[in-house]
């Protein structure tokens, strides 16, 4: 499968070219190139003239004919950009494992971001995202999550929370509770966000 997309509304226009293949049932591979795209490396979201992306997904449950869900996925994005006259290579990598049964499933994702200048030392940041999903009854979905933006400063950059949603006659009622700490010396912020989605 091959796709080309052009966005004339961005500065100078952006182009995304992507290709996807499934060599066997349960394995999916993809590659993409973006001119004037974006990359999030763990430090910031950066605009870059050239962004390359690669991903792989393996449905272990399908390949091994298991009675429960189990999958592994990974992606790697690389970008070349110039910021304030300095040329950088940005890298954003993640690998995730997910699995479970109809009643409960979970995933864990490890992330790594690198910011590498043309000269000088590279900066790296590692993160971890975890979530458990519960489906106790039909149309009711619950989850709890814990995300660490920087593993070296896990107690200073993290978020923990829970979501609940219920579908009633085409109307989805949802509620999110979240506590986020975004830096040393900063006060954590708690939020409670209700939401209603009407589908027609």
Phi and psi in degrees as a GROMACS rama.xvg file:
@    title "Ramachandran Plot"
@    xaxis  label "Phi"
@    yaxis  label "Psi"
@TYPE xy
-130.927  132.633  UNK-2
-134.11  146.028  UNK-3
-132.055  129.789  UNK-4
-130.939  142.609  UNK-5
-129.78  132.026  UNK-6
-116.229  101.657  UNK-7
-75.8804  -10.6201  UNK-8
-80.4082  -20.4743  UNK-9
-77.1567  166.24  UNK-10
-62.884  109.031  UNK-11
81.052  -4.61235  UNK-12
84.5693  140.029  UNK-13
-122.122  148.541  UNK-14
-127.474  135.221  UNK-15
-125.169  125.218  UNK-16
-118.582  126.684  UNK-17
-137.618  154.208  UNK-18
-141.497  141.056  UNK-19
-136.932  141.203  UNK-20
-141.018  151.101  UNK-21
-125.848  87.4094  UNK-22
-59.7255  -33.7385  UNK-23
-140.246  159.711  UNK-24
-66.2969  116.442  UNK-25
111.804  -8.35118  UNK-26
-122.717  127.66  UNK-27
-130.071  132.417  UNK-28
-125.155  142.812  UNK-29
-145.67  151.717  UNK-30
-142.723  148.809  UNK-31
-149.009  152.322  UNK-32
-130.509  136.102  UNK-33
-129.216  127.757  UNK-34
-96.3809  124.105  UNK-35
61.0373  58.6512  UNK-36
-108.662  -164.077  UNK-37
-130.146  150.318  UNK-38
-141.994  134.351  UNK-39
-106.013  111.45  UNK-40
-102.752  9.71813  UNK-41
97.7436  -20.8822  UNK-42
-99.7528  -44.0201  UNK-43
-165.486  167.972  UNK-44
-94.0788  119.869  UNK-45
-114.44  137.69  UNK-46
-84.3402  132.179  UNK-47
-136.855  146.266  UNK-48
-68.469  -33.352  UNK-49
-131.251  117.038  UNK-50
-126.379  128.064  UNK-51
-115.033  136.511  UNK-52
-132.485  143.74  UNK-53
-139.075  141.6  UNK-54
-147.16  155.337  UNK-55
-144.326  137.884  UNK-56
-132.15  134.158  UNK-57
-126.699  119.866  UNK-58
-88.9742  89.9896  UNK-59
-62.2651  -37.5992  UNK-60
-60.2715  -41.2251  UNK-61
-72.2742  -41.0982  UNK-62
-66.1087  -36.8655  UNK-63
-101.268  2.48771  UNK-64
55.4441  52.3104  UNK-65
-87.0654  160.965  UNK-66
-91.2431  4.02249  UNK-67
-136.858  166.686  UNK-68
-81.8168  135.365  UNK-69
-156.581  124.516  UNK-70
-146.532  156.333  UNK-71
-131.652  137.342  UNK-72
-141.64  156.217  UNK-73
-153.016  149.359  UNK-74
-144.147  156.12  UNK-75
-143.412  122.494  UNK-76
-114.118  134.542  UNK-77
-127.464  135.877  UNK-78
-136.705  147.522  UNK-79
-114.685  124.471  UNK-80
-148.981  158.897  UNK-81
-119.525  123.037  UNK-82
-124.396  121.035  UNK-83
53.0366  39.8296  UNK-84
82.5056  -0.236594  UNK-85
-109.327  131.134  UNK-86
-86.2882  130.892  UNK-87
-124.877  152.029  UNK-88
-111.142  121.853  UNK-89
-104.447  141.672  UNK-90
-136.451  132.27  UNK-91
-128.881  115.946  UNK-92
-125.732  144.877  UNK-93
-150.588  145.708  UNK-94
-134.713  136.66  UNK-95
-134.285  149.574  UNK-96
-125.573  131.77  UNK-97
-134.722  153.594  UNK-98
179.598  172.823  UNK-99
148.939  -161.722  UNK-100
-127.382  -177.985  UNK-101
-60.8107  -35.6185  UNK-102
-74.5338  -40.4484  UNK-103
-146.537  136.739  UNK-104
-143.647  164.907  UNK-105
-152.394  163.599  UNK-106
-146.147  155.792  UNK-107
-135.432  134.398  UNK-108
-130.77  128.501  UNK-109
-102.386  132.534  UNK-110
-122.648  151.108  UNK-111
-141.936  130.23  UNK-112
-122.893  136.302  UNK-113
-126.697  138.059  UNK-114
-124.108  107.508  UNK-115
-115.897  109.964  UNK-116
-75.8798  160.316  UNK-117
-60.6634  -34.0983  UNK-118
-134.074  141.994  UNK-119
107.071  -175.961  UNK-120
-84.9968  146.106  UNK-121
-82.1168  153.246  UNK-122
-110.935  139.863  UNK-123
-133.2  148.273  UNK-124
-141.472  136.621  UNK-125
-120.262  140.561  UNK-126
-135.218  168.842  UNK-127
-145.586  128.424  UNK-128
-121.912  132.157  UNK-129
-135.443  143.451  UNK-130
-151.223  141.337  UNK-131
-120.34  128.371  UNK-132
-110.359  135.638  UNK-133
-120.777  136.533  UNK-134
-129.424  70.9132  UNK-135
-67.0417  -36.8916  UNK-136
-139.334  162.8  UNK-137
-60.2211  135.963  UNK-138
74.725  0.592735  UNK-139
-111.144  125.132  UNK-140
-125.193  134.034  UNK-141
-130.043  147.101  UNK-142
-152.667  154.822  UNK-143
-128.506  145.141  UNK-144
-141.841  158.055  UNK-145
-145.743  116.39  UNK-146
-119.656  131.483  UNK-147
-115.179  115.02  UNK-148
-76.2516  -28.4155  UNK-149
-142.824  105.243  UNK-150
-63.9908  -29.3161  UNK-151
-71.389  -17.7635  UNK-152
-132.628  54.2491  UNK-153
-59.1359  -32.9719  UNK-154
-81.8162  -4.297  UNK-155
-111.465  -23.0442  UNK-156
-132.027  95.0319  UNK-157
-158.646  164.8  UNK-158
-142.315  142.839  UNK-159
-136.845  139.961  UNK-160
-172.116  -172.495  UNK-161
-150.432  152.567  UNK-162
-128.143  148.481  UNK-163
-140.744  137.157  UNK-164
-145.68  148.922  UNK-165
-142.062  131.873  UNK-166
-98.3445  118.402  UNK-167
-126.04  107.14  UNK-168
53.9464  45.0084  UNK-169
83.6942  0.677443  UNK-170
-113.086  124.437  UNK-171
-100.298  122.94  UNK-172
-104.289  127.126  UNK-173
-134.655  153.07  UNK-174
-143.107  131.412  UNK-175
-120.283  132.589  UNK-176
-118.204  127.739  UNK-177
-143.567  140.075  UNK-178
-124.721  122.904  UNK-179
-125.497  133.479  UNK-180
-115.758  123.394  UNK-181
-122.563  38.9091  UNK-182
144.927  157.964  UNK-183
-66.2168  133.141  UNK-184
80.7668  -3.97213  UNK-185
-94.4777  144.76  UNK-186
-77.0026  134.538  UNK-187
-66.8439  150.638  UNK-188
-117.296  129.366  UNK-189
-105.799  135.24  UNK-190
-133.997  148.632  UNK-191
-130.181  112.549  UNK-192
-121.093  109.78  UNK-193
-86.792  154.692  UNK-194
-152.532  144.319  UNK-195
-131.343  127.716  UNK-196
-119.255  124.545  UNK-197
-107.086  124.654  UNK-198
-109.717  125.292  UNK-199
